[in-house]
């Protein structure tokens, strides 16, 4: 796979360097740990800090979501690998303004251990209260009875959004955690993979799909999905994805939702709009109101081909948080 | 038997060399089960340890400190899931080495028991989950029973490595239950778990190191 890079072992460092230089008004790199970035504007006194993070290769997630109304800090891991506790801990110390910090991250074994260790250290070393919400929106990654085992994928955007808005509105840590947990409980994602990605260090594709094959439920790091088959037209694929979401989380006519159609890296916006068109048709047929929609590459897997549909059910509280303004390098909402 | 701080550092150096040699093989195993980066991750971590061995640890004689720095350095360099697992192993094991520049068979036994217990506690995996625990649990049991019988660490550790190898091989025949590969189902059959492989390789490297230290 062709890539415009210099040194495969330096991609994360060089990416961060470029990113920080590109958006100096939004983010700054901590001198204590170069894998920790925080908001350039300084977290407000008395506000709960919001910390996100995970492996690299998902850009604009997670670094792109540091800014007003979203996260105050981000810990950056190696490609597709959880960051170690150090950058998490250092960012935590900087963004804690006496009200504690919430960690929002995807439910992966590595992230659970590293963020868990960082939370323990924050409490032991600095007496900082940390609350954690693990994102588990990927319907295909485990059956409904084992929802707590599900992985986090594109739906993390909505959980971060809810946590960021609640913190911005001055909620205390317990309430920010409650809101983020509710956003996660109300969020479901189903994805489809078309082409693999390759890690810069190995250069080899992380999984194999035949030319005319697609895989429903493929994970964000190439984890196998639930069904491989011939590539179908966009409408049929979307029908399947939305069907699985609504079977897992029934939504009544008249209810409000937020929708995200997310590209995995090399899938074009054109394809994503074609997919969104079908999502809208299905939902409006069912009388489900799309309160706000997002279409684009919000969380990618290097150059993987494919897309996902995320639906978040909104009550009054969550709807207000989804509408809350945000100003991040990779996402602005007025 | 006596093992010096220098010999512990030789062991760690040998792991560095071994991981570089096995990097592609470990990635290949992981490509079948996960995202294909286990060899790369291990290499990043052990190269960072190597820098410490050639820098801060060059003159260090406290085996406990050597082990703590190894764990912390590995963790900071890799994160991931192997970071906390191996780091917890080295940091827990360090207690058995604390303040010592020369280690007895008893110390080495205590180190590896704490090492494995630490990983078990951190990862919460069990035998049969197709993880490094399938290598480490039989190793732990073998160490406890064989060292108890003979009090001869070297011969006990020979059995440990044999038990670990058997455990590693057993992961071929089990379905993935934990980590990212847990959704593979039947597709995970036939492949050794990369973590089970790398943990076996580390134990084996320890055996070869203390054997040659013994001869010398």
HADDOCK unambig.tbl for C-alpha pairs under 7 A between the chains (distance, minus, plus):
assign (segid A and resid 77 and name CA) (segid B and resid 79 and name CA) 6.82 0.50 0.50
assign (segid A and resid 78 and name CA) (segid B and resid 78 and name CA) 6.93 0.50 0.50
assign (segid A and resid 81 and name CA) (segid B and resid 79 and name CA) 6.61 0.50 0.50
assign (segid A and resid 81 and name CA) (segid B and resid 80 and name CA) 4.44 0.50 0.50
assign (segid A and resid 82 and name CA) (segid B and resid 79 and name CA) 5.30 0.50 0.50
assign (segid A and resid 82 and name CA) (segid B and resid 80 and name CA) 4.30 0.50 0.50
assign (segid A and resid 83 and name CA) (segid B and resid 79 and name CA) 4.66 0.50 0.50
assign (segid A and resid 83 and name CA) (segid B and resid 80 and name CA) 6.38 0.50 0.50
assign (segid A and resid 84 and name CA) (segid B and resid 75 and name CA) 6.04 0.50 0.50
assign (segid A and resid 84 and name CA) (segid B and resid 76 and name CA) 5.37 0.50 0.50
assign (segid A and resid 84 and name CA) (segid B and resid 78 and name CA) 6.50 0.50 0.50
assign (segid A and resid 84 and name CA) (segid B and resid 79 and name CA) 3.66 0.50 0.50
assign (segid A and resid 84 and name CA) (segid B and resid 80 and name CA) 6.92 0.50 0.50
assign (segid A and resid 86 and name CA) (segid B and resid 76 and name CA) 6.58 0.50 0.50
assign (segid A and resid 109 and name CA) (segid B and resid 81 and name CA) 6.11 0.50 0.50
assign (segid A and resid 109 and name CA) (segid B and resid 179 and name CA) 5.63 0.50 0.50
assign (segid A and resid 110 and name CA) (segid B and resid 80 and name CA) 4.71 0.50 0.50
assign (segid A and resid 110 and name CA) (segid B and resid 81 and name CA) 3.63 0.50 0.50
assign (segid A and resid 111 and name CA) (segid B and resid 80 and name CA) 6.88 0.50 0.50
assign (segid A and resid 113 and name CA) (segid B and resid 81 and name CA) 6.94 0.50 0.50
assign (segid A and resid 113 and name CA) (segid B and resid 84 and name CA) 6.48 0.50 0.50
assign (segid A and resid 114 and name CA) (segid B and resid 79 and name CA) 6.66 0.50 0.50
assign (segid A and resid 114 and name CA) (segid B and resid 84 and name CA) 6.52 0.50 0.50
assign (segid A and resid 141 and name CA) (segid B and resid 183 and name CA) 6.69 0.50 0.50
assign (segid A and resid 206 and name CA) (segid B and resid 31 and name CA) 6.01 0.50 0.50
assign (segid A and resid 206 and name CA) (segid B and resid 35 and name CA) 5.59 0.50 0.50
assign (segid A and resid 206 and name CA) (segid B and resid 36 and name CA) 6.06 0.50 0.50
assign (segid A and resid 221 and name CA) (segid B and resid 35 and name CA) 5.91 0.50 0.50
assign (segid A and resid 222 and name CA) (segid B and resid 35 and name CA) 6.21 0.50 0.50
assign (segid A and resid 223 and name CA) (segid B and resid 34 and name CA) 6.29 0.50 0.50
assign (segid A and resid 223 and name CA) (segid B and resid 180 and name CA) 6.47 0.50 0.50
assign (segid A and resid 223 and name CA) (segid B and resid 181 and name CA) 6.62 0.50 0.50
assign (segid A and resid 224 and name CA) (segid B and resid 183 and name CA) 6.57 0.50 0.50
assign (segid A and resid 224 and name CA) (segid B and resid 184 and name CA) 5.92 0.50 0.50
